[in-house]
Amino acid sequence: MPNILLTLAEEVGASTDSHFAVRYPVDENDCFDFAAGLREIGHDVYFVNWRDLDLENEPDPAKVQFNRMFDYQQSRFVKPLALSEFALAFVYKMEGFYFDMPRFFAMVSAFEKNISVVVNDPKTIRHNINKSYLFQLQERGVAVGHPYTIEDALEQRLKKNLPCVIKPLFGERGNRVLLARTVDDLKVIEGKEGEYIAQEFMKEIRQGEKSLAYLGFEFQHAVIKQPSKENTDEFRCNESLGGTVAVYEPTKEELDYCANLLNVYESFGCPIHFSRIDFVTTDSGPKLVEAELLNPSIYANYSKKGPQFGKAIAAYFDSLVRAKLVR
């Protein structure tokens, strides 16, 4: 059976010859469930740290290889296989990649040139990595927490005493995200306004941000994330900032909303594979916070469906590989 490659965020100091240490608990159980599911149907699975792609010695994406690789079957680091020996690469977790975008894009290009199937699709990765997609979704009629350029947010919100969330166009895990209530709050990004996007602050975030996971267009499971209850100034739902995660059962309206959103996103020329849709529920219905189609944390074990989702993602990946082989 074909080989499958997974990029994981490694806690390098904790890895040993026989153990690949995963950096974030939210991902750890999920990624091992993915690997177990793939192994169960006959695929050989390998883990890599994205920083071990040897671009320093071979900058050509068509030729570059990894200099470290973990064999899941043998539970040990082994001599790396050539990228051309893999049928599918899963771009899952890469610690700090937003701070080294040229290297990240070089890795995506290396996968694209050497491996038949890349998840998520490189076209989708390159599109979704820039939060300007929020403007495109809004233009296509999707209900979105209203996005603004920083200049427009200044005129249309802050000067009217309306708060907004300031986010880097390229960023993850709540890094460099702030709640701006006054014009003075923008001083922290002064001179870098072009690197940020603003979004209306939706007070409903205190009741929870709902996250629905998808494989292709098939709903898998959902959680609801809430900001810290102890820190009322904190609006981000990240666990590292005191947020909580609980299992959630979405309504038909919410499922229909997400299905429409994914169909619209596909119409941008972006194949849909592994997704998480984050939204809040307002008086007028669901409103998008972000659509995560690059490398979303999927919270499968929080939903108590880790092994089940591992089997589902294995079957889905297997179908993609088989479809490519038939062609």
Steps between C-alpha positions, in 0.01 A plus 500: 500500500615860436695704753340797678696799636376719789658828606476543878600774743782331690612566857857436390657479844250233606540273197713187536623239255175309553253784560385798295385759757208714383502858624130574564266270698205607282675334205684210662225242540340600171815448292568159653137403431552608137811286477332200663205525260730513198711214628191288561412509129854423395674833446848567635511831686794732558528817711723799423583831660459759225825669605691185402441558130860555387452821303835634616685237295245459221278802433337345192147388605510223240810343655500588871454223760456469876804421714295349787194275486308289751364161400166452682498125433841440655467778761842639420681758294625351173693599191257737324311374199505713187192716460424324173439181700188651662149485356357768730636779718284641778604859580376482859713687756808719462618689807562868424448477124330840487833650603685331211261517208759455221609171656141388544410574139817324388385190690155515341663531157730204576197286586313624194787408266576159650181357653179423310255607773551786746243577773394766519538571131780751432255733323281502811798546732630799306156659495393432858827608661403864431196614697394722211280204406251650750433784255442252217256291703308811601482613136347162412223543756639292787418646843839605636609702801545817295862533380671835450832636392665676793433837334129421463476363853643825629238709318198271520541351846760641736416866437139404577599320820425160348757234598669271250741208507838559339667191349814444297417403142734205555474351849374218722420400859390852595851640463510881459119522512361792699170666580506866401249729670660837423716656231793494743482121515636491144834648605633151561482428125601847383698480178388140441132560425528322164590176680170492691128460446216618727176322575194622686502394864210261552389500861350154450852360529445496878229236446741294296667454165368187330744290298379241250744250346467369146658245270414614153141613536411244766445631853699304760462652848482833680616679812419832663787713628455775755737773623632502854226554755752636751637767267205697362733709281612189311294439185719231338391140548845340499559254784846646553321825593257339744234397250294183530386236249182288519314264268231668290212375284433745216153595381374443145533874436866488602569191289334663198701818559831311503409290197424814301822665617709202386326498162575869457863444601536222246373738231818706554691213340595353838444124548333419833653221709578560869318796653376665816240775490498737799195722554281660763121499506342844489136613497513481120662155492857365468780748424847390401802565719743307280500211253802282576599313183876494545594288803214519750513345844204269483415427867399141425592370844310782668193376317574147626531386138877480464538138385181524294625813325840335453328224303296754305802707399691182407215389272478849349875521432495148358221603260706797380804280438296236317332763284839637399634150422200425277575810293 
